[in-house]
Amino acid sequence: MLSAVFFDFDGTLADTAPDLGHALNRQRTNRGLDPLPIEQIRIQASAGARGLLGLGFSIEPEDPGYLEMREEFLELYTQRLCHETCLFPGVEKLLEQLNIRGLPWGIVTNKPARFTYPLIEQLGLQQRVASVVCGDEVAHTKPHPEPLLIACNKINVSPAECIYVGDDLRDVKASLSAGMEPIIARYGYLGNGQPPETWGARHIIDKPQDLLAYIPAK
């Protein structure tokens, strides 16, 4: 029995890398550095500010100046939050099918709420999404299972009757710890360097519509 489908946001539902990359490259060019190609940025896009600042400046959260760099990055991202960001091809049709089949769907992301909710609205998802959990709304972010369990509680479904679709190893770990079925979005960012076949999920999809093979028709 399937009661709900939950999605990661960056790299699974939405391609946010262009706008995240624009913020990073503005920081680089302001310091006399060449911009990085989007292909290189996509790999770290799911890791948020920490991953992107590591990519762009080889700086870690414990390093001096990191917090200032992070705040600058987030401010630049805020200024251009949804300029090039869009749903991945096929996501809109997939969500339409979920609605037709009467299956609620939600978003569980480590992305902060101040970015997630405006993007959900600008992408036209706010009237359809049944449950949203953001990284700064929980005590523990993915790969901890807490966000997924909270998302289930919000719509009163059992984790054992849910699918979680994500593009990062942390998504699989969170799913398994929560008792959900993980499905890897191979079309996403896949940022940790390990082949997704080694992450521990039974299923991998190459495009959003492939998810329908795991969802019973109404």
C-alpha positions in Angstrom: 0.0 0.0 0.0 1.3 3.5 -1.0 -0.1 6.4 1.0 2.2 9.3 0.0 5.3 10.3 -2.0 7.9 12.7 -0.6 10.6 14.5 -2.6 13.8 16.2 -1.9 13.8 19.7 -3.4 17.2 20.8 -4.9 18.2 18.4 -7.6 15.0 16.3 -7.4 12.0 18.5 -8.0 13.7 21.7 -9.0 16.9 22.6 -10.8 18.2 25.4 -8.5 21.8 25.1 -9.6 21.8 28.1 -12.0 20.7 30.6 -9.4 22.9 29.0 -6.6 25.8 29.1 -9.0 25.2 32.7 -9.9 25.5 33.7 -6.3 28.7 31.7 -5.9 30.2 33.1 -9.1 29.4 36.7 -8.0 31.4 36.1 -4.9 34.3 34.7 -7.0 34.3 37.5 -9.6 34.1 40.1 -6.8 37.4 38.7 -5.6 39.0 38.6 -9.0 38.4 34.9 -9.6 37.1 33.3 -12.7 33.5 32.0 -12.6 33.0 28.3 -12.4 31.1 26.4 -15.1 27.6 25.3 -14.2 28.5 21.6 -14.8 31.0 21.8 -11.9 28.5 23.7 -9.7 25.7 21.2 -10.1 27.7 18.5 -8.4 27.7 20.5 -5.1 24.3 22.2 -5.5 22.5 19.8 -3.2 25.0 20.5 -0.4 23.9 24.1 -0.2 26.1 27.0 1.0 28.5 24.6 2.8 29.2 22.6 -0.3 29.3 25.5 -2.7 31.6 27.6 -0.6 33.8 24.6 -0.3 33.9 24.2 -4.1 34.4 27.9 -4.8 36.8 28.9 -2.1 38.0 25.6 -0.4 36.6 27.0 2.9 35.0 24.9 5.6 32.5 25.8 8.4 35.3 25.8 11.0 37.6 28.1 9.1 38.0 31.8 9.9 35.7 34.0 7.8 33.3 31.2 6.9 30.2 32.6 8.5 30.8 36.0 6.8 31.2 34.2 3.5 28.1 32.2 4.1 26.0 35.2 4.9 27.2 37.0 1.8 26.4 34.0 -0.3 22.9 33.7 1.1 22.2 37.4 0.5 23.3 37.1 -3.1 21.2 34.1 -3.5 18.2 35.9 -2.1 18.6 38.6 -4.7 18.2 36.1 -7.5 16.2 33.3 -6.0 14.1 32.1 -8.9 15.6 33.8 -12.0 16.6 30.6 -13.8 15.4 28.0 -11.3 12.7 25.7 -12.7 11.1 22.3 -12.3 13.1 19.5 -13.9 11.5 18.4 -17.3 8.8 15.9 -16.6 8.2 16.9 -12.9 5.0 18.9 -13.7 3.4 15.9 -15.5 4.5 13.6 -12.7 2.8 15.8 -10.1 -0.3 16.0 -12.2 -0.4 12.2 -12.3 0.0 12.0 -8.6 -3.0 14.3 -8.1 -5.1 12.4 -10.6 -4.3 9.2 -8.7 -5.3 10.8 -5.5 -1.9 10.4 -3.9 -0.6 13.2 -1.7 2.9 14.4 -2.1 5.3 16.5 -0.1 8.7 18.1 0.1 11.4 17.3 2.6 14.5 19.4 2.2 17.6 20.6 4.1 17.1 24.0 2.4 16.1 26.8 4.8 12.4 27.8 4.9 13.2 31.4 3.8 14.2 30.1 0.4 12.0 27.0 0.2 8.6 28.5 0.6 9.1 31.5 -1.8 10.4 29.0 -4.4 7.4 26.7 -3.9 5.1 29.6 -4.5 7.0 31.0 -7.5 7.1 27.5 -9.1 3.3 27.1 -8.7 3.4 24.3 -6.2 1.9 25.8 -3.0 -1.7 24.8 -3.7 -0.8 21.2 -4.4 1.9 20.2 -1.9 0.5 18.4 1.1 3.4 18.6 3.4 6.6 20.6 3.6 9.5 20.3 6.0 12.6 22.5 5.8 16.0 22.2 7.2 15.7 24.9 9.8 12.3 23.6 11.0 13.8 20.5 12.6 16.3 19.7 15.3 18.2 17.2 12.9 18.5 17.5 9.2 18.9 14.7 6.7 20.5 12.1 6.8 18.7 12.0 10.2 15.2 10.6 9.7 13.5 13.3 11.8 12.4 15.5 8.8 10.8 12.6 7.0 9.0 11.4 10.1 7.6 14.9 10.7 6.5 15.1 7.1 4.5 11.9 7.6 3.0 13.1 10.8 1.8 16.3 9.1 -0.5 14.3 6.8 -1.1 11.3 9.1 0.6 8.6 7.0 2.9 5.7 8.0 6.5 5.9 6.8 6.3 2.3 5.8 3.6 3.3 3.2 5.7 6.1 1.7 8.3 6.7 -1.0 11.1 9.3 -0.8 12.7 10.5 -4.0 16.1 12.2 -3.7 19.4 12.7 -5.5 21.9 12.4 -2.7 23.2 9.6 -0.4 21.8 11.5 2.6 18.3 11.1 1.1 18.7 7.3 0.9 20.1 7.2 4.5 17.2 9.3 5.8 14.7 7.2 4.0 16.0 3.9 5.3 16.3 5.2 8.8 12.7 6.4 8.7 11.4 3.1 7.3 10.5 4.6 3.9 11.3 3.2 0.4 14.1 5.4 -1.1 14.2 6.0 -4.9 17.2 7.7 -6.4 16.7 10.5 -9.0 19.7 9.8 -11.3 18.8 12.9 -13.3 19.7 15.0 -10.2 23.0 16.3 -8.9 24.4 13.1 -7.3 27.0 15.1 -5.5 29.1 12.8 -3.3 31.2 11.1 -5.9 29.9 7.6 -5.1 27.9 5.7 -7.8 24.2 5.8 -6.9 24.0 2.1 -7.3 26.1 1.8 -4.2 23.9 3.9 -1.9 21.6 1.1 -0.7 18.3 1.9 -2.6 16.6 -0.8 -4.5 15.3 1.6 -7.2 16.8 4.3 -9.4 14.9 6.5 -12.0 16.4 8.2 -14.9 13.6 10.7 -15.4 10.7 11.9 -13.2 8.0 10.1 -15.2 9.8 6.7 -14.4 8.4 7.1 -10.8 5.0 6.2 -12.1 6.1 2.6 -12.5 6.1 2.3 -8.7 2.7 4.0 -8.2 -0.5 2.1 -8.7 -3.0 3.7 -11.1 -6.2 4.9 -9.6 
